């Protein structure tokens, strides 16, 4: 097992002109499928969980599961908490040996967001734990049809200079969920922010984006792409492929989900250009 810092992985990605898939999982099967894709394609991967999943499993159990699965594979992986608004929950992950977390301060006023994020960055430094920052809300497919998001470059630069986060998630037009309508990204804003700060940027709502859009995002400065809805769709698909017979076995369903989830992650590895990058120094 190679324990890595999120910041170092994403800095390498930015310098190398690729992005790392960050995949949300909710069980051991999904987690191992992400790791299997990373191993097979020699790609670094970020294993992410939601706060709901964290509360269901507990920080220690998830960390132990992650460590046990990574130890059985030749893969470079990061364990990351996604979209957390609770500093105490993030601290519990620090103390349990996790690698990083997104502190979502998008619902807070700017000065509070700066103060709490900076405090977590300082606390994380004592645990080898990185903080991803976010100050503007990233919408969902329910928001489709509303005015497209535009990166607030000046406000974002101010936040980054005052907090010291390892990476940043701008609100650039993507939506959480699988959108049937095309998503318009503010590539100009992403590029401007990347050039002004030199910091790796994160694209949320990667599910459903085509390869051309993903490649353009990477070229604009994105170094981490979050994938959740596509893996949930793979889970639902695996349930639907089983024959509804008395002999249907739960293990068959789980194995089908593992296969489909690994294929989803592999597709993002190929699109983001991270295949074969695990051998690079971080």
N, C-alpha and C positions, 0 to 999 in steps of 0.2 A: 504494500500500500504506500502510495506517495501522498502525504498530506501537503496540500497546497493552500496558499492564500488566494482569495478571490482577486484581490488587486493585482498580484503578480501574474496570475493567469490571464487576466484581461489586458494588462499592459503588453504582454507578449502577443496577444491576439491583435491588438491595435497596431503594434509595430509590424506584425507579420501580414497584415491585410486580410485577416479573417475574423470570424466571430465564433463564440462558443455557445452551443445550445444549452439552455437552462430549463430543465424539464420538471414540471410539477408532478409529484407522485403521491399516492395515498396508502400504498401497501408495499409489502416486501417484493411481490411479483413485479410491480411497476418499477420499483427502485432497481431491481436486478436487471430488468430489461434495458434501462438507461445505461447501466454500467456495462452490460454486454455489448451494446452498440458502440460505446466508447472504446472498449477493448478490441472489438473486431475491426474497427476502422482507425485505430490508433489516434483517437481524438480525445482531448480533454472534455469533460462534461461537468455541468453543475446540476446536482440533484437538489431540487427545491421542494419544500412542503409549505402548505398554507398554515395559518394559525389554527384553523379548525382541526387539521390533521395533527398538528403539534399537541393540541390540548387532548386529543383522543388517545394518542400514543404516549405522550410525555417526552421531554427533552432527552433524558437518559436512555430510554429504550430505543428511540430513533437513532441516537448517536451510536449505540451498541450495534444495532442492526446494520447501519451504514458501514461501520468499521468491519464487521464480520463479512459482509458481502464484498467489500473492496479487497479484503485480504485474500479472497479466493480468485481474484482477477488481476491481470496486469493492466491497470487503468489509472489515469490521473483524474481524480474527482474531488469536487468541493461539495460540502453539505451546507445548504443555504436556507434560511427562513425567508419566505416571501411575504410582502405586504403586511407588516406588523406595525400597529399603532401604539403598542404597549411597551414602554422601555423596560419594565420589569420582566416581561416575557423574553425579550431579547437578552437581557442579562442572564436569565436562566439558561439560555442556549450557550452563552459565553462560558458559563461555569461548567456546563456539561461537555465542553470540548468541541462544539460546533466551529465552523470556519467563518461564517458571515451571516448577515441579515440585511434585509431592506427595511429601514425605518421609514414608514410611510407617514410623512408629516403634511400631507396634502389638505387635510381638514383643519389645519392650525393656521393662526396668523403667522406672518413671516418671521417676526422676532422670536416667537416661541419655537418655531420650527428650527431656527438657527441654534438657539440655546440648547434644546434637547438633543438635536443631532450632534452638535459639538461635544456634548457631555458623553454621549454613547461612543463617539469616535475615540475620545480619550480613555474611556473605560475599556474599550475593546483592545486598545494598544497593549494593555497589561495581560491580555489573554491570547494574543496573536489572532485577533478576531477583526474582520473588516466590516465596514458599514457602507451599504449602498444608500444613496440619498434620493428623495423624491419630495417635491413641494407643490406640484400642480397635479390635480386629479387626472387620471387616465380613464377614459370612458369605457363603456361596455356597448355591446351590440344594441342594447335598448336605447342608446343615445343616437343611433344611426339617423341621419337626416338633420341633426343639429349642426351648428356651425363648426367647420373643421378646426381642430386645435392647431395653434401656431406656437412654436417654441419661443418663450420669453427669454431671449439670450441674456440681456443685461441683468435681469433679476436672478437668473440661474447662475451667472458668473459670480455675482455678489454672494449668493448662498455657498457656492463651492469654495470661494476664497476664504470664507469665514468658518467653514466646518471641517475641511480636510477629509471628506468622504473619499472612498477608493474608486467609486464610479457613480454615475448619476442617470436617473431615468427621466428624461424630458417628456412632457406631453406633446407629442409630435403628430398626432392624428390616428394612431392605431387604436383599436378597441379590444377590450377583453371579450373573448367569445368568438364563435365562428360567424362571420358576417357574410351574408349573401351578396351584399353590394360591395363594389370596389372601395378600398380604403385609400384615401389621399394623404400621403405623408408630406410633412414639411421638411423636405430634404435640404433646402437652403438653410433653414434654421438649425438643423442637426449639424450641418457642415460648419456653420459659423460658430456654434458653441464648441465643437470639437477643436476647431482651429484656435480659438481664444483661450481654451483651458488646457488642451493636450490630454484631457482626462478620457478614459474609456466611457462610452455611453451605452445605455441599455435600452433595448426596444421591447416593450411589453406588447402582448397581443400578437405574437408571431404566428399563431395558428391561422391557416387560411391564406396567408400571403404567398404569392407565387415566387418562384426562384429569382426572377428578374428584379422584383421589388426587394427581396432579401439581399441580393447582391448589391443593389444600389444603396441600401441602408448601410451595408458594411463599408462600401467605398466612401460613404459620408461621415463615418466615424463610429458606427455601432460596433461594439465588441462582445456583446452578450444579447442573445435573443431568447425571450421567454416563451415557453410552449406549455400550454395546459389543456386547452379545449380539444386539441387534436388527440391527445392521449386519452381524454375522457371519451371521445368518440370511438377510439379503438376498443375501449372497455365495453361500451355498449354494443359495438359490432361483434365482439367476441361472444357476447351472450346470445346474439341473434343468429349466429352461425351453427349453434349446436342443434342437433335434431331433438325435437321434443318427444323423446321416447323414455320409457321407464329405466332404460339402461344408461341414460346420459350421466356422465360422471363429472362432478365439480372440478376435478383435476384436469379434465380435458378442456373445460372452459378457461381455466387459469393458464394452461399452456398455450391456448389459442390467443389469449390476451397478451401473454409474454411475446409471442411471435409478432403480433400486430404492433405492439408498442415499440419493440425493437426496430421494426421497419419504419415507423414514424420518426424515431430519433435518427436513424441512419439517413433518412431523407433530408433532415435539417443539417446533419453533419456535411453531407455532400453539397447542399446549397450554400452553406455558410463558409465553405472552404477550410474546415478544421480537420479534415481527414489527413492522417499522417503527421499531425502536429504534436502528438504526445511526447515525442522524443526531444522537443525543444526545451531549453533551460527556462525555468520560471523563477 
